Amino acid sequence: MKESVDVMAHKVNLPELTFRGMLLGMILTGIFTASNVYLGLKVGLTFSSSIPAAVISMAVLRMFSNSNILENNMVQTQVSVAGTLSAVIFIIPGLLMSGYWAEFPLWQTFMLCLCGGALGVLFTIPLRRAMVVHSDLTYPEGRAAAEILKAGSASHDKNSAEADNQDNGLKEIGIGGALAAIVSLCTAGFRILSGEVSWAFSIGKAVFSATLGLSLALFGAGYLIGLAGGIAMLIGMILAWGVFTPYFTTLISPKEGMDLVSFASSVWASKVRFIGTGTIGIAALWTLLTLLKPVISGMKELMQSSGSTEKTLHRMDTDLSPKAMGILLLLIVIGMAVTIYAFIAQAGFTGATLWCFTIAGTIVVLIIGFLVAAACGYMAGLVGSSSSPISGIGLLGIIITSIIVLLIGTSQNIFADPLGKKFAIAFAIFVTSLIFATATISNDNLQDLKTGQLVGATPWKQQVALLIGCVFGAAIIAPILNLLYQAYGFAGAMPRTGMDLSQAMAAPQANLMTTIAQGIFNHNVDWTLIGTGVVLGIVVIIIDVILKRVNPSLSLPPLAVGMGIYLPPAADEPLVVGAVVAYFVHKYLKKRAEQKNVADVKKDVEKHERRGVLFASGLIVGESLMGVIVAGIIVMSVTSGGSGNPLALVGDNFEHSAQLLGFAVCILAMIYFVRRIIAEKK
């Protein structure tokens, strides 16, 4: 039996960053990264690998007598960063779609992912103090991962005074996970349940559409994000689907045979989403301005801590030293410059043009990369990594980068050659891929650092694990991308003639961003939509400032409003419902405790709400793990020449019944969730 150890103490004699943990992390990295790359290219979605990695790590390392919560945390940290880095697939296939690359050069793709990811790790170091230590952001997935690690650790610690309570915690996680896994299997695998229910109606020429997302994992994440974020997203949804989409449907005619739901969705994707992009952009800029002071303060603390001794600086507040960060930054800059230089040189440019693009590209990545790192970290803290609209940041990145490349290209007169425009589009995509890798890592890393703060991790060791994860992830992404491209091709980019176009990977985000870049260089982008979003964002910012001055507890997060517009309603709606449910459950628990004259009302409410956090964490775990399993089955089936839906028990004609069943199951699951939280005795 293990003795209880205070993992929050300054001196803790426990293995944390271990070889066996890194080896396990490397194996899990391969599994999760491959699954994420496949699903991202196929349907434009990826899943957070942090929580599944934590669960698997606890199960494997439990076989070792000296395993502990800190070591498990390091494994999930490493795996989560590698899985997140795979989101670079949302843009890099554009280099093939634009006709510039014929395949993914392994070393360039590796360096692109590695340098961008490592830069994201570097930028999260000063942001840790500003956005994790000195912030009240919720980081729902970070909190969920911490609760899972605590429950697993204390249950393994038989001498802990809280072992029984934590065993009950594992029970809550287990039940929630089993419930979500079964529902996910029936949805993504068997196809007998639908993942969303949509309907639409028209008033005159205006089409109104509504979609209910039926994801229990997103409902669980919504339970953790807080009411302010949920209400802000709801307002964004209402604007998107109750105002903007109906308006634009009066101006556009649907294609022949298109139903109302498909028509409204196409208008939202081609018009309204760009309004959301503008709102996210101005809200992100405002967020950066509000974070400027704490970020500078964090940098000062970091510099001061470099001169502190072990006696004066707590273990849990030690980042990588400024010297190590300086060396790391220098290596990253050299790596990026060499990679960008090689990319430009391959196009045949020499002399001043070659160096001008190389220097400009490197500077753009560094400046915009830091800005989007802070914005993505804030969004992850607000609604979670899985729900953060990272592709919206990608859209902003491709727009800004394309404009800069257009200006430089004009000054260098590269557009006199017909191939100059083709290079410019490809270069904008290449540079944005580096920025995007930085953004995705920052989006996820602060969740990991929040988990570390809650479980007693040593920050600098976590930062080393994050860098190791970047190396493993970058090494895996390139060959997998080539494998999938050679096997199936991408929409608009097939490696061989005569291939089955129906099997091509859609890569929807990469397709969209390539279209945007081409539109900028062809001068046919509708800037009015993005400008409308910017104006809307300014209005929301003003409202948010006024609310906070009237009552500090009131807020309307501008980024969340933008996300409500930008994200598909199937992702928005369960987050909103989860946030609202959490609010009313809290009110009910507090009122009941007061009516029963409970001695400590706050403690009683927290006890029940902790049960809810654990169950919600289980929902995220179950759906994530099942997503990995189903993805693996799909990959094996397709690569062996089988169906893309190998587990499906029904055909397309079952869709209506699947929607009704999915809706009923989701409602019953939510009712069970609430009843379990408020139950007096377990």
C-alpha positions in Angstrom: 0.0 0.0 0.0 1.2 3.5 -0.9 1.6 6.2 1.7 -0.2 9.5 1.2 2.1 12.2 -0.2 1.4 15.9 -0.4 2.0 16.5 -4.1 1.6 20.2 -3.6 4.6 20.5 -1.4 7.8 22.2 -2.4 9.9 19.0 -2.1 8.3 15.9 -3.5 10.3 12.7 -3.9 8.2 11.2 -6.7 9.1 10.3 -10.3 7.6 12.9 -12.6 9.3 13.2 -16.0 10.3 9.5 -16.5 11.6 7.4 -19.4 8.8 4.9 -19.2 6.3 7.8 -19.2 7.8 9.3 -22.3 7.9 5.9 -24.0 4.2 5.4 -23.2 3.5 8.9 -24.4 5.3 8.2 -27.7 3.1 5.1 -28.3 -0.1 6.9 -27.5 1.0 9.9 -29.6 1.2 7.7 -32.6 -2.3 6.3 -32.0 -4.0 9.7 -31.3 -2.2 11.7 -33.9 -3.0 9.1 -36.7 -6.7 9.1 -35.7 -6.9 12.9 -35.5 -5.2 13.3 -38.9 -7.6 10.9 -40.5 -10.8 12.4 -39.0 -9.6 15.9 -39.6 -9.1 15.3 -43.3 -12.3 13.2 -43.6 -14.8 15.4 -41.8 -13.0 18.5 -40.6 -13.1 17.6 -36.9 -10.5 16.5 -34.4 -10.8 15.5 -30.7 -8.8 16.4 -27.6 -6.4 13.5 -26.7 -5.6 14.9 -23.2 -8.3 13.1 -21.2 -8.2 9.8 -23.0 -4.4 9.8 -22.6 -4.8 10.4 -18.9 -7.2 7.5 -18.5 -4.9 5.1 -20.5 -1.8 6.3 -18.7 -3.4 5.6 -15.3 -4.4 2.1 -16.4 -0.9 1.2 -17.8 1.4 2.9 -15.2 -0.7 1.5 -12.3 1.2 -1.7 -12.9 4.3 0.0 -11.5 4.4 0.3 -7.7 5.9 3.8 -7.7 3.6 5.3 -10.4 1.9 8.5 -9.3 -0.3 11.4 -10.3 2.6 13.6 -11.4 3.9 11.0 -13.8 0.5 10.3 -15.3 0.1 14.1 -15.8 3.3 14.2 -17.8 2.1 11.4 -20.1 -1.2 13.2 -20.8 0.7 16.5 -21.3 2.9 14.9 -24.0 0.2 13.1 -25.8 -2.2 16.0 -25.8 0.3 18.3 -27.5 1.0 15.8 -30.2 -2.6 15.1 -30.9 -3.4 18.8 -31.0 -0.5 19.5 -33.4 -2.3 17.4 -35.9 -4.8 20.3 -36.4 -2.2 21.7 -38.8 -3.9 19.5 -41.3 -6.7 22.2 -41.4 -4.4 24.3 -43.7 -1.3 22.5 -44.9 -3.2 20.3 -47.5 -3.9 23.6 -49.3 -0.4 23.4 -50.7 -1.5 20.4 -52.8 -5.0 21.9 -53.5 -3.4 25.0 -54.9 -1.3 22.8 -57.2 2.0 23.9 -55.7 3.2 20.6 -54.1 2.7 17.2 -55.6 3.3 15.5 -52.2 4.3 16.4 -48.6 8.1 16.8 -48.4 8.9 14.9 -45.2 11.6 17.2 -43.8 9.8 20.4 -44.6 6.5 19.2 -43.2 8.4 17.9 -40.1 10.2 21.2 -39.6 7.0 23.2 -40.2 5.1 21.3 -37.5 8.1 21.1 -35.1 9.0 24.8 -35.3 5.5 26.0 -35.1 4.6 23.7 -32.2 7.8 24.5 -30.2 7.1 28.2 -30.7 3.6 27.6 -29.3 5.2 26.0 -26.2 7.6 28.9 -25.8 4.8 31.5 -26.0 2.8 29.7 -23.3 5.5 30.1 -20.7 4.9 33.8 -19.9 1.2 33.3 -20.7 1.0 30.6 -17.9 1.3 33.2 -15.2 -1.1 35.7 -16.8 -3.8 33.2 -17.9 -3.5 30.3 -15.5 -2.0 31.5 -12.3 -3.5 35.0 -12.2 -6.7 34.3 -14.1 -10.2 33.0 -13.3 -10.6 31.3 -16.6 -12.3 27.9 -16.2 -10.2 25.7 -18.6 -13.0 23.0 -18.5 -10.9 20.2 -20.1 -7.9 21.1 -17.9 -10.1 20.9 -14.8 -11.7 17.6 -16.0 -8.3 16.0 -16.6 -7.2 17.1 -13.1 -10.3 15.6 -11.5 -9.7 12.3 -13.4 -6.0 12.2 -12.3 -6.9 13.0 -8.7 -9.6 10.4 -8.6 -7.3 7.7 -10.1 -4.4 8.6 -7.9 -6.3 8.7 -4.6 -8.1 5.5 -5.4 -4.7 3.8 -5.9 -3.5 5.3 -2.6 -5.2 3.0 -0.2 -4.0 4.9 2.9 -5.4 8.2 1.8 -8.1 9.6 4.1 -10.1 10.5 1.0 -9.7 7.1 -0.8 -13.4 6.2 -0.3 -14.5 9.5 -1.7 -12.2 9.3 -4.6 -13.3 5.7 -5.3 -16.8 7.2 -5.6 -15.3 9.8 -7.9 -13.9 7.1 -10.1 -17.3 5.5 -10.1 -18.9 8.8 -11.3 -16.2 9.1 -14.0 -16.8 5.4 -14.9 -20.5 5.7 -15.2 -20.4 8.9 -17.2 -17.7 7.5 -19.4 -19.6 4.3 -20.1 -22.8 6.2 -20.9 -21.1 8.6 -23.3 -19.1 5.7 -24.9 -22.2 3.6 -25.6 -24.0 6.6 -27.0 -21.0 7.5 -29.2 -20.7 3.9 -30.4 -24.4 3.9 -31.4 -23.9 7.3 -33.1 -20.5 7.2 -34.9 -20.3 3.4 -35.2 -23.7 1.7 -35.5 -25.4 4.9 -36.8 -28.6 4.0 -35.1 -28.5 7.3 -33.2 -28.0 10.7 -34.9 -25.4 13.2 -33.6 -27.7 16.2 -34.4 -31.3 17.1 -35.3 -31.9 19.9 -37.7 -35.0 21.5 -39.1 -35.9 24.7 -41.0 -38.8 26.8 -42.1 -39.3 29.9 -44.3 -41.1 33.2 -43.8 -41.4 34.7 -47.2 -37.9 34.3 -48.7 -36.2 34.3 -45.4 -35.1 30.8 -44.2 -34.7 30.1 -40.5 -32.9 27.0 -39.4 -32.2 25.4 -36.0 -29.9 22.5 -35.1 -29.7 20.6 -31.8 -26.3 18.9 -31.2 -26.6 15.7 -29.3 -23.0 15.2 -28.1 -22.8 14.3 -24.4 -19.1 15.3 -24.3 -19.9 18.8 -25.4 -22.8 18.9 -22.9 -20.3 17.9 -20.2 -17.8 20.6 -21.4 -20.7 23.1 -21.3 -21.4 22.2 -17.7 -17.8 23.3 -16.8 -17.6 26.6 -18.8 -19.9 28.8 -16.7 -23.0 30.7 -17.5 -21.4 33.9 -18.9 -19.7 32.0 -21.7 -22.8 29.9 -22.4 -25.1 33.0 -22.6 -22.6 34.8 -24.9 -22.5 31.8 -27.2 -26.3 31.7 -27.2 -26.4 35.3 -28.3 -24.0 34.5 -31.1 -26.2 31.6 -32.2 -29.3 33.8 -32.3 -27.5 36.4 -34.3 -26.2 33.8 -36.8 -29.3 31.8 -37.3 -32.0 34.2 -36.3 -30.7 37.4 -38.0 -27.8 37.0 -40.5 -28.7 33.7 -42.1 -32.4 34.6 -42.7 -31.2 37.9 -44.1 -28.8 36.5 -46.6 -31.3 33.8 -47.7 -33.5 36.6 -49.0 -30.7 37.7 -51.3 -29.6 34.3 -52.6 -31.6 31.6 -54.5 -31.1 27.9 -53.5 -29.7 25.5 -56.0 -32.3 23.3 -57.7 -33.4 20.4 -55.4 -31.7 21.8 -52.3 -33.8 21.5 -49.1 -34.2 24.4 -46.6 -31.7 23.0 -44.0 -29.0 22.5 -46.6 -29.7 25.9 -48.1 -29.5 27.7 -44.7 -26.3 25.8 -43.9 -24.6 26.7 -47.2 -25.5 30.4 -46.7 -24.1 30.3 -43.1 -20.9 28.6 -44.3 -20.3 31.0 -47.3 -21.5 34.3 -45.7 -22.3 34.3 -42.0 -19.2 32.5 -40.9 -17.0 35.3 -42.2 -19.0 37.7 -39.9 -18.0 35.4 -37.0 -14.4 35.5 -38.2 -14.5 39.4 -38.0 -16.0 39.3 -34.6 -13.5 36.8 -33.3 -10.7 38.9 -34.8 -11.6 42.1 -33.1 -12.5 40.3 -29.9 -9.1 38.5 -30.0 -7.4 41.9 -30.4 -9.3 43.3 -27.5 -8.4 40.3 -25.4 -4.7 40.8 -26.2 -5.0 44.4 -25.1 -6.7 43.4 -21.8 -4.0 40.7 -21.2 -1.1 43.0 -22.0 -0.6 44.1 -18.5 -0.7 40.6 -16.9 1.5 39.2 -19.7 4.1 41.9 -19.0 3.8 41.2 -15.3 4.2 37.5 -16.0 7.4 38.2 -18.0 8.8 40.3 -15.1 8.0 37.5 -12.7 9.7 35.1 -15.0 12.8 37.2 -15.2 12.9 37.8 -11.4 12.4 34.1 -10.8 15.6 33.3 -12.8 17.6 34.8 -10.0 15.6 33.2 -7.2 17.1 30.3 -5.3 15.3 27.0 -4.6 14.6 28.2 -1.1 12.7 31.3 -2.2 10.9 29.9 -5.3 8.3 27.2 -4.9 8.7 24.1 -7.2 5.2 24.7 -8.7 6.2 28.2 -9.9 9.4 27.3 -11.8 9.3 27.7 -15.5 12.1 27.1 -18.0 14.8 29.7 -17.3 15.1 32.8 -19.5 18.4 31.5 -20.7 16.8 28.2 -21.8 14.0 30.1 -23.4 16.4 32.3 -25.3 18.3 29.3 -26.6 15.1 27.6 -27.6 13.8 30.8 -29.4 17.1 31.1 -31.3 16.9 27.4 -32.4 13.3 27.9 -33.5 14.0 31.0 -35.4 17.0 29.4 -37.2 14.9 26.3 -38.0 12.0 28.4 -39.3 14.3 30.7 -41.4 16.1 27.7 -43.0 12.7 26.0 -43.8 11.2 29.1 -45.2 14.4 29.9 -47.2 14.4 26.4 -48.7 10.7 26.7 -49.6 11.3 30.0 -51.4 14.6 28.8 -53.1 12.7 25.9 -54.6 10.5 28.4 -56.4 13.7 29.7 -58.2 13.9 33.1 -56.4 17.4 34.4 -55.6 19.0 37.5 -54.2 17.0 40.3 -52.6 13.6 38.6 -53.3 14.7 35.4 -51.6 16.0 37.2 -48.5 13.1 39.6 -48.4 10.5 36.8 -48.3 12.6 34.8 -45.8 13.0 37.6 -43.3 9.4 38.8 -43.7 8.0 35.3 -43.3 10.0 34.6 -40.2 9.0 37.9 -38.6 5.3 37.4 -39.5 5.3 34.0 -37.8 6.9 35.4 -34.6 4.6 38.4 -34.3 1.3 37.0 -35.4 2.2 33.7 -33.7 2.4 35.3 -30.3 -0.8 37.3 -30.8 -2.8 34.2 -31.8 -1.2 32.2 -29.0 -2.7 34.6 -26.4 -6.1 34.7 -28.2 -6.2 30.9 -28.5 -5.2 30.4 -24.9 -8.0 32.7 -23.8 -10.5 30.9 -25.9 -9.4 27.5 -24.5 -9.8 28.8 -21.0 -13.2 30.1 -21.8 -14.9 27.1 -23.6 -12.2 24.4 -23.8 -9.8 23.3 -26.4 -12.2 21.0 -28.3 -14.8 23.8 -28.7 -12.3 26.6 -29.4 -12.8 27.8 -33.0 -9.2 27.4 -33.9 -10.1 27.4 -37.6 -11.4 30.9 -37.2 -7.9 32.0 -36.1 -6.6 30.1 -39.1 -8.9 32.2 -41.4 -7.6 35.4 -39.8 -4.0 34.2 -40.2 -4.4 33.4 -43.9 -6.1 36.7 -44.5 -3.4 38.8 -42.8 -0.5 36.7 -44.2 -1.9 36.8 -47.8 -2.2 40.6 -47.6 1.4 40.9 -46.4 2.6 38.6 -49.1 0.6 40.5 -51.7 2.3 43.7 -50.7 5.8 42.2 -50.6 5.2 40.4 -53.9 4.0 43.6 -55.6 7.1 45.5 -54.3 9.4 42.7 -55.7 7.4 42.6 -59.0 6.9 38.8 -58.8 3.4 39.0 -60.3 4.9 39.9 -63.7 5.5 36.1 -64.1 2.3 34.0 -64.2 3.9 31.6 -61.7 4.4 34.4 -59.3 0.8 34.4 -58.1 0.9 30.6 -57.7 4.0 30.9 -55.5 2.4 33.8 -53.5 -0.7 31.7 -52.7 1.5 28.7 -51.7 3.8 30.9 -49.6 0.9 32.5 -47.7 -0.4 29.0 -46.9 3.0 27.8 -45.9 3.6 30.7 -43.5 0.0 30.4 -42.1 0.7 26.7 -41.4 3.5 27.7 -39.1 1.2 30.3 -37.4 -1.5 27.7 -37.2 0.8 25.1 -35.5 1.7 27.8 -32.9 -2.0 28.6 -32.3 -3.1 25.0 -31.9 -0.4 24.2 -29.4 -1.1 27.3 -27.4 -4.8 26.5 -27.5 -4.1 23.1 -25.8 -1.0 23.7 -23.7 -2.6 26.2 -21.3 -5.2 23.5 -20.6 -2.3 21.1 -19.7 -0.6 23.8 -17.6 -3.9 24.3 -15.7 -4.2 20.6 -15.1 -0.6 20.7 -13.8 -1.4 23.6 -11.5 -4.3 21.6 -10.0 -2.4 18.3 -9.5 0.9 19.7 -8.3 3.1 19.4 -11.4 6.4 21.2 -11.9 5.8 23.7 -14.7 9.3 23.5 -16.3 9.0 19.7 -16.5 5.7 20.0 -18.1 7.2 22.4 -20.6 9.9 19.9 -21.4 7.2 17.2 -21.9 5.4 19.6 -24.3 8.5 20.0 -26.4 9.0 16.2 -26.5 5.4 15.8 -27.6 6.0 18.3 -30.4 9.0 16.3 -31.7 7.0 13.0 -31.7 3.9 14.6 -33.2 5.8 16.4 -36.0 7.6 13.1 -36.9 4.3 11.2 -37.2 2.2 13.8 -39.1 4.3 14.0 -42.2 4.3 10.3 -43.2 0.6 9.9 -42.3 -0.3 12.8 -44.4 1.5 11.3 -47.4 0.0 7.9 -46.7 -3.5 9.2 -46.7 -2.9 11.5 -49.7 -1.4 8.6 -51.8 -4.2 6.3 -50.8 -7.3 8.5 -51.2 -6.3 12.0 -52.4 -7.8 15.3 -51.3 -10.8 17.1 -52.8 -9.3 19.0 -55.8 -5.9 17.3 -55.5 -5.6 13.7 -56.6 -2.1 12.1 -56.8 -3.1 9.8 -59.7 -5.6 9.8 -62.6 -8.4 7.3 -62.4 -8.8 7.4 -58.6 -12.2 7.1 -57.0 -13.2 10.7 -56.3 -15.9 9.6 -53.8 -13.1 8.3 -51.5 -11.1 11.6 -51.5 -10.5 13.3 -48.2 -12.7 16.5 -48.0 -10.2 18.5 -45.9 -12.9 21.2 -45.6 -10.9 23.8 -43.6 -7.9 23.5 -45.9 -10.2 23.9 -48.9 -11.8 27.0 -47.4 -8.5 28.7 -46.5 -7.0 27.9 -49.9 -10.1 29.5 -51.5 -9.6 32.6 -49.3 -6.0 33.0 -50.2 -6.8 32.6 -53.9 -9.5 35.2 -53.5 -7.2 37.7 -52.0 -4.6 37.4 -54.8 -7.4 37.5 -57.4 -9.0 40.5 -55.6 -12.4 39.0 -55.2 -12.9 38.7 -51.4 -16.0 40.2 -49.8 -14.5 42.3 -47.1 -17.9 43.7 -46.2 -18.7 40.5 -44.3 -15.6 40.6 -42.2 -16.1 44.3 -41.6 -19.6 43.6 -40.4 -18.2 41.2 -37.9 -15.6 43.7 -36.7 -18.3 46.3 -36.1 -20.5 43.8 -34.3 -17.5 42.8 -32.1 -16.9 46.4 -31.1 -20.5 46.7 -30.1 -20.3 43.6 -27.9 -17.0 44.8 -26.4 -18.7 48.1 -25.4 -21.6 46.1 -23.8 -19.2 43.9 -22.0 -17.3 46.9 -20.5 -20.6 48.6 -19.4 -21.9 45.4 -17.8 -18.7 44.9 -15.8 -18.8 48.5 -14.6 -22.4 48.2 -13.5 -21.8 44.8 -11.8 -18.4 43.1 -11.8 -20.1 39.7 -11.7 -21.8 40.4 -15.1 -20.1 40.0 -18.4 -20.6 39.2 -22.1 -17.4 37.7 -23.4 -16.9 39.0 -27.0 -14.9 36.0 -28.1 -17.7 33.7 -27.0 -20.2 35.7 -29.0 -17.9 35.4 -32.0 -17.6 31.7 -31.4 -21.4 31.4 -31.3 -21.6 32.8 -34.8 -18.6 30.9 -36.2 -19.0 27.4 -34.7 -21.6 25.1 -36.2 -24.8 25.0 -34.1 -24.3 21.3 -33.4 -21.2 22.3 -31.4 -22.7 25.5 -29.9 -26.0 24.2 -28.6 -24.9 21.5 -26.2 -22.3 23.8 -24.7 -25.0 26.4 -24.0 -27.4 23.8 -22.6 -24.6 22.4 -20.3 -23.8 25.9 -19.0 -27.5 26.7 -18.3 -28.0 23.3 -16.6 -25.0 24.0 -14.3 -26.4 27.4 -13.3 -29.9 26.0 -12.4 -28.4 23.0 -10.6 -26.3 25.3 -8.5 -29.3 27.4 -7.6 -31.4 24.4 -6.7 -28.7 22.8 -4.5 -28.1 26.1 -2.6 -31.9 26.7 -2.1 -32.4 23.1 -0.9 -29.5 23.3 1.6 -30.8 26.6 3.0 -34.3 25.2 3.4 -32.9 22.1 5.3 -30.7 24.4 7.5 -27.6 22.5 6.5 -24.7 23.5 8.8 -22.3 24.4 5.9 -24.3 25.3 2.8 -21.3 26.0 0.7 -19.7 22.7 1.5 -22.9 20.8 0.8 -23.3 22.5 -2.6 -19.6 21.9 -3.5 -20.0 18.2 -2.6 -22.8 17.7 -5.1 -21.2 20.0 -7.7 -18.0 18.0 -7.5 -20.0 14.9 -8.4 -21.3 16.8 -11.4 -17.8 17.8 -12.5 -16.6 14.2 -12.2 -19.6 12.8 -14.2 -19.2 15.6 -16.8 -15.5 14.6 -17.0 -16.6 11.0 -17.6 -18.8 12.1 -20.4 -15.8 13.7 -22.1 -13.6 10.7 -21.5 -16.1 8.1 -22.8 -16.9 9.9 -26.0 -13.2 10.7 -26.7 -12.0 7.1 -26.1 -14.8 5.7 -28.2 -14.0 8.2 -30.9 -10.4 6.9 -31.0 -11.6 3.3 -31.2 -14.2 3.9 -33.9 -11.6 6.0 -35.9 -9.1 3.1 -35.7 -11.7 0.6 -36.9 -12.6 3.0 -39.8 -9.0 3.4 -40.8 -8.4 -0.4 -40.8 -11.5 -0.9 -42.8 -10.8 1.7 -45.5 -7.1 0.8 -45.9 -8.1 -2.8 -46.5 -10.6 -1.8 -49.1 -13.7 -2.0 -46.9 -16.5 0.5 -46.1 -16.0 3.9 -44.6 -18.8 2.9 -42.1 -17.8 -0.6 -41.2 -19.9 -0.8 -38.0 -23.1 0.7 -39.5 -26.2 -1.4 -38.7 -28.6 0.7 -40.7 -28.7 2.5 -44.0 -29.3 6.1 -45.0 -33.1 5.5 -45.0 -32.9 5.2 -41.2 -31.8 8.8 -40.8 -35.1 10.2 -39.5 -35.6 7.5 -37.0 -31.9 7.9 -35.9 -32.6 11.6 -35.2 -35.7 10.8 -33.1 -33.8 8.1 -31.1 -30.7 10.3 -30.7 -32.8 13.2 -29.4 -34.7 10.9 -26.9 -31.5 9.3 -25.7 -29.8 12.7 -25.2 -32.7 14.1 -23.2 -32.8 10.9 -21.0 -29.0 11.1 -20.5 -29.2 14.8 -19.4 -32.1 14.0 -16.9 -30.1 11.1 -15.5 -27.0 13.4 -15.2 -29.0 16.0 -13.2 -30.7 13.5 -11.0 -27.3 11.9 -10.1 -25.9 15.3 -9.1 -28.7 16.3 -6.8 -29.3 12.9 -5.3 -29.1 13.1 -1.5 -27.3 9.7 -1.0 -25.2 7.6 -3.3 
